[in-house]
Amino acid sequence: MNNIQNTIKSYGIDSITLFISVLSVLLTAAFILWDSNLAKYLIDHTYSLIVDVFGSSYLVLTIFSFIFLILISISNYGDYILGGKNTYPEFSYFSWIGMLFCSGIGGGIIYWSGVEWAYYVEIPQFNIEPYSDESYSLATAYGLFHWGISAWSIYGIPAIALSIAFYKYELTSLRLSSSLKGLGLKNIESSFFGRFIDLIFILATVGAAGGTIGSYIPMLSSGFTSLFNINNGLHVDIGVIILCVGLFGFSVYKGLDKGIKNLSNFNLILALSFIFLIILSTDFIELLKSSFLGIKFSVIYFWDMSTLGISQPSDFAKEWTIFYWAWWVAFGPLVGLFIARISKGRSIRQVIFGMLFFGTLGTWLFYLVLGGYSMNGEINNELNVIQSMKELGHAETAISVIRSLPINTFMLLIFCVITIVFITTSYDSMSYVISSHVLKTKGNHKEPHKNLRLSWAIILGILPAVLVLYSDHSVALDLILITSLPLLFIYPLMAISILMELSKNK
């Protein structure tokens, strides 16, 4: 016991926050394993209740976030330098963009981009006929919308609020509660209110992390079984989890500069190479045409897509747009904390532009190229994506699309590697941020100890493993929305804090 206490003290750990953090993971996992049927019932019904009551609030928050960030960036507030006027960026522009993009997107872009349009073509909105040319263009547009500038706007609020607080007050640890310092609450991290907010952050991160990787495992398992010609099953799922946990554990152990930065740089180059090879493998003119129409429709219907479900109920908005906005809200503080850590020396305008432009550009490339390839294959009767989705499911269909490419084994290998590294970089940022989060706000520990980071890498693998054993991946996705709800009420407070901090500086 004394050894544990000495370790906690030497690492600069806040024991209360650590206890709550670990306990939240263990209790969530234990509850699902104790009674899986009860867990599914409660999670599903809680999900439906939240969507019915608070669904439109997610839509309003997203519109507000976008407008707020645009106004901040074009104002004089955009000139504000994180760390002071004479501060220089810690990372190169390429490395910074790579870490920003990889931490913010993770494996989701791989999981959804190739086949998401297939969900939309048979249920197009705005009085468009199913399976018409317009329905395919709108399906592309909806993918760009759900993963584009609106999504990154949700990330932007906590990123700016935390960045200002972290460098202005020279904080030694990153906590969500610090984002509200602009409200005049100087010692908020030590207050009951601050600890409550940090607890919300922990629960949301655990739920979002577990739900995300828990839903991606089937696709990765299908990819590996196809690559190595082995039978799919639980042993493959567990093996994939161990591989992912091992990789991001190693990366986090190596640290921010040597681990996360290098891994992000590698994956950015690999992802761009993957996209380039797909372009070479398909009809470029046809791909360009479908991309142009998708972008055109995303502009024409941007406001309609943004407000669908606000003025009147919409089943489509409940099932898709609200789910996605809840996803981004759940990950928003986590990504914001990490972006704050890597953005020293950047102006607020640079941070906003980097997220809204480069973040959107990266996701759009995947949806336009990989999604465009599979969609054009469907239209030209070269692929049967829609039918495959109904018969085999999302994971198997996503792998079959990659299998249809030239040099398919090589492309599938790259696809799996990119997915793993995307998951790894996301979990890197989670482990790093939570490790920083459990440090004392005052002390000499500006970086969490590598053993603490490694421990959190292992702990964060517990919930995905339980969800795989539970074998109901819809529950994993439902968890994301549920854990995001408390954060919905913190976002407006962060926006107010930003304005108050910037007005003080002016």
N, C-alpha and C positions, 0 to 999 in steps of 0.2 A: 504493500500500500504506500509506504514511504517513497519507494522508487517511482511509482506512478505520480505521486504528488510532486516529487522533485522534477520529473520530466515535464509535467504540465507547467511548472514554474519556470524552468529553463527555456522552454519554447515560447513563453509569453502568452500562454493560452488563458482565455476567460473560461473558467471551469463551468459556469452556469450555462453559457451559450453552447459549449461543447456537449454538455450532458443533454440539453434539449435537442440538439442536432442529431446526435446518435440515437437517442430514444425515439425520435420521430420516424427514423428509417426503420428501426427494429419493430416498432409497434405497427406500422403500416404493413410491413411484410408478414408479421405474425397474424394480423387480422385476416389477410387474404388466405393464408395457409390454414388457419383455424376453421373457417367455414367459407369455402369458396362460393357456394350458392348464395349465402347471405351477403357476402361482399359484392357479388355481381348485382344482386337485387338493389342494394342500397346505392351503389355507384351509379347504376343505370337510372334509377328514379331521381337521385339527386341531380344528375346531369340534366334530365328533362325539366325538372323544376327550375333550375338555374337559367336554362335557355328561355323558358316561358316568361319568367319574371324579369330577368336582367339582360336578355338577348339584345334588345335595342340599345342598351347602355354601351355595350361593346362597339356597336356601329357608330354611335355618337362620339365616343372617345377617340376612335380612329380618325374620323373627320377632323375633330378638334386638334389632335396631335399633328396631323399634316399641316394644317393652316398655321398652327402655333410655330412650328419649326421653320416654315418658309418665312414668316414675318420676322422671326429672330435672326435668320441668316441674312436677310436683305437690309436689316437695320444696323446701326452702329454697334449694337451688342455683339454682332458677328465677329468684330475685330478682337474681342476678348481672347487673350492668350492664356492657355492653361499652364499655370506655373509662373506667370509673369512675363513682361515684355522681353526680357533678355534671356529667356529660356529657349533652348534648342530641342528639337524632337529627339527622342531616345532611339527611335527606330527609323530606318529608311522608309520612303513612301511605299515602295513595293512590299516590304515586310509588314508594314502597318496595315495596308489594304488586305494582304493575305490573311493576317490574323483576325482582322475585323470581319471579313467575309466568312472564313471557316468557322469561327466561333459563333457567328450569328445564324448560320444556315444548318450546319451539321449534315447528317445523312438524309435529311428530309427532301432536299432537292433531287437526290438520286432516286429516292423511293417514289416520289410523285410525278416528276417531270415527264417521264416517258409515256405514262398511261392516264394521267388525270383527265385529259380531254375526253376520254371514253365515257366517263361518268356524266358528262354534261350534254353530249350531242343528242341524247334521247329525251332530255328535259330542259330544252333551251328556254330562257326567259324572254320577256319583252315581245311576246306574240310572234316569235320566230318559229317556223315549222321544224319539227324534229328531223334530223338527218338531211336537212337542206344544206346548200353551200354556206348560207349565213350561219347555220347552227355550228358548223365546224369552225368558222372564223370566231364566233362568240365563245366557243369552247376554248380556243387558244387564248382569247382575251381574258377569260376568267382565270386561267392559270397564271397569266402575267399579273392580273389584278391581285390575286390572293398571295402572291410571292413578290410583289413589286413595291412601289414607293409607299403605299399605305402601310404595309407590313413593317418596313424599315422605319416609318414614322413612329410606330409604337415603341420600337427600340430606342428611338432618339430622345424621348423625354427623360427616362432614367439615366441614359448615357450622359447627357448634358448636366443634369442636376448633380450627379455623383462626381463628374469630372471637376466641376467648379468647387464643390466642397472638399474633395480630396487634396487638391493643390493649394487652394486658398488657405485652408486651416492646417496644412502640412500634417495630415493624418497618417498614422502609422499602420492602419488597417482599413480595409474596405467593408463598409456596412451599409445596408440599404437605409437605415435610419439617418445616416449622415446626409442623405439627399434632402432632408428637411431642415437643415441648419439655417437656411435662408429665412425661415419663419421666425427666427429669433431664439430658437431653442439650442443654445450653445452646447450644452452637455446632454443632448438628446439621447446619445448612445447608452448612457448609464441610467436613464430614466426608465420607469415602467413602460411608458408609451413607446420609447425607442426599442426596448427589448421585445415588446409585443410585435412591432413592425419587423424586427429581425427574425422573429420566430415565423411570421408569415412568409418571409422570404425563404427561409429554410424549407418549410413545408411545400411551398410552390416549386422550389428547385428540385426537391426529392421527387415530387409527383411528376413534374415535367420531364426530368431525366429518366425516371423509370418508365413512364408512359411512352416516351419517344423511342428509346432503344428497344423496349419491349415490342413495339410495333414493327421495327425494322428487321428484327432477327429472322423472321420467316423468309424474307427476300434474300438475305445473305446466305441463309442455310440452303435455299434453292439454288443459289449461284454456285456454292461450293459442291453440292451434290452433283450438279451438272458438270462442273469442271473436272472433278475427280471420279465421277461415275460410281458414287456410293449411295446407299439407301438413306433417304432422309428420315429424320426422327429426332427424338429428344436429345440424344447424344450429340448430334450435330449442332443443335441450338445451344446447348451448354458449352460446347467447344468454341463456338463463335463468340459467346459472351466472355469466356476466359481469354480468348485472343484479344478482344477489344479492351478488356480491363487491363490485361498485361501491357498492351501497347501504351495506353494513356497513363498507366501507372509509371512506366519507364520514362515517358515524355515529361510528365509532371516532376518526377524525381530529378531529372536533368535540369529543370528550371525553365523560367520564362524565355531567356535569351537563347539557350542551347537546345531546349526541347520543343516548346510550343512554336517558337518563331521558325525554326528549321523545318518542322513538320508542316506548318502552314505554307511555307514557301514551296516545299516539295509538292504538296497536294494542289496548290494553285497552278503550278506548271503542268502537273499530270492531268488535271481537269481540263485545262485549255488544250492540251495535246489530244485528249479524248474527244473533245468537241470538234477539233480540226479534222481528226480521222473520220468522224461521222460525216462531216461536210464533204470530204473526198469520196465517201462511199455512196452518196445519193445524188439525185438530180438537183444541182445547185439552183437552177432557175426556178424550179418548182418549190424548193425550200424557201427561196427568197420571196416568192409570191405569197405563200402561206404565212410567212413571217410578217410581211407588209400588211396583209389583211388582218392578222391577229393584233398587231400594234394599232392599226386604224380603228378597229372595233373597241380596243381597250381605251382609246381616247374618246371616241364617240359616246360610249356607254359608261364612262368612268363615274359620273355623278349618279346615274341610275343604279349601277352596281353598288356604289357606296351607300346609298340610301334605301335600297331594297330591304324591307323588314322594319323600317322605322315608322312610316306612316300607316302601314297595315301589316298584319302577320304574313310571313312568307315561309313556307316549308323549306324552300331551297336555301334561303338565308340562314335558317336555323341549322340545317344539316351541313352547310359548307362555310359561308362567310363568317358567321358567328363563331363556329368552331375554330376557323383559322385565326380570327382576331383574338380569341381566348388563348390559343397556342402562343401567339406572339406576346400577349400580356404576361403569360406565365414565365416565358423566357426573358422578357424585357429587362427586369432588374439584374438578372444574372449577366446578360450580354452587356448591359450598361456598366456594371461593375468592372467587367473585364476591359471594355473599351476605355473606361476612365484610367485604368492602370497603364494602358499602352499609348495614351494620347498626350502625354506631357510634351509641351512645346507647340502643340497644334492650336490653331484658333478655333473658336466655336463654329465659325463658318466652314472651316475645313472638315471638322468632325461631322457636321450635318451633311455637307456635300459628299463626303466619303461614304456615308451610310446610304443616303437617298439615291446617289448616282451610281457609285461603284457597286454597292450592295445590290441595287436593282438590276444593273447591267449584268452582273454575274448570274443571278437567278434567271433572268430573261434569256441568256444564252442557252442554258440547259433546256428551258421550256420551248424555245423557238427551234433549236436544232434537234435535240433528242425527241421532244414531243412532236415536232414537225415531221421528223423522219417516220415515226410510227403512224401518225395521222395520214400522211400521204400514202404510206403503204396500205392502210385500210381503204382509202378512197380508190386506189388503183388496183384493189383486189390482190395485192401482193402479201398482205398480212391480214389476220382476222382477230384484231385486238379486242373488239367489242364482245364477240362471242366467247373468246378466251377468258375475258374478265368474268363472264357469267358462269362459265363451266369450271375454270381452274382457280379463279381468284386473282387478286392484285399481285401478290408476290411472284407467282409462277408466270403470269403474263409479262411482268416487267423483265424477267429473265429471258423469256422467249423473244422479246423485242431485241434484246442484245444479241441473242443467238442468231437472229436473222441477218446480222451485219456480216460483211466480208471479214475474213480472218477472225471468225466469231470466237474461237477459243481465246485468242489473244485479247480481243476486245472485252470478253467477259472477265478475264483476269484483271484487266485494268479497271473495269467497272467495280469489281469486288474490292480492289485495293483502295480506290477512291472513296467508296462507301465507308470502309473501315477507318480510313484516315480522317474523313469528315466526322465520323462518330468520335474518333479519338480526340480530335482537336476541340470538339464541343465539350467532351468530358474533361479534357485538359483544363479548359476555362472554368468549368464547374468545380473541379477539385481545387484549383488554385484560388478561386474566389471564396469558396466555403472555408478553405483553410485560413485565408486572410480574415474571413468573417469571424472566426472563433478566437482571434487574437485580441488581447486587450487594446483598447483604443489609445492608451498612453503607454509608451515603452520604447525600447530600442530595436524591436523586431519589425523592420519594414518589409521583410519577406518571410512568409511562413517556412518553417523548417521542412527540409525535404522529406523527412520521415512522416511528418504530419500530412504533407501533400500525398504521399504514397498511401497512407492509411485511408484517406478520404477517397482515393481512386478505387480502393477495394470496397469500401463501404457503399459507394454509389452503384456498385455492381450487384448488390444484394437484391434490390427491388426488381430490376429487369429479370434476374434469374427466377424470382418468385413468380413473376407474370408469365414467364415461359412455362414454368411448371404448371401454372394455373391454366395455360393453353386457351385463353380467350383474349385475343389481341384488341378487340373492341373496348374492353375494359381499360386497357392501357391508354387508349386515346381519350376515353371519357375522363380519366384521372386528370388529364391536362387542363380541361375546362374547369373542373371542380376546384383544383388548387389555385387557379387564376383569379377566382372571384374576389377574395379579400384585396388583392392588388388593384382591382378596378377602382377602389375608393382612395388609393394612395396616389394614383397618377395625377389627379387634379392638384393635390397638395404639392407634388414635385414641381408642377408647372408654375404654381404661385411662388415657390421657393426660388426657382430660376429667375423670375422677374424681380424679386426682391433683392437677390444677390447682385444681379447685374445693375439694378438701379442704384444700389449702394456704391458700387464700383465707379459708376459714371459720376 
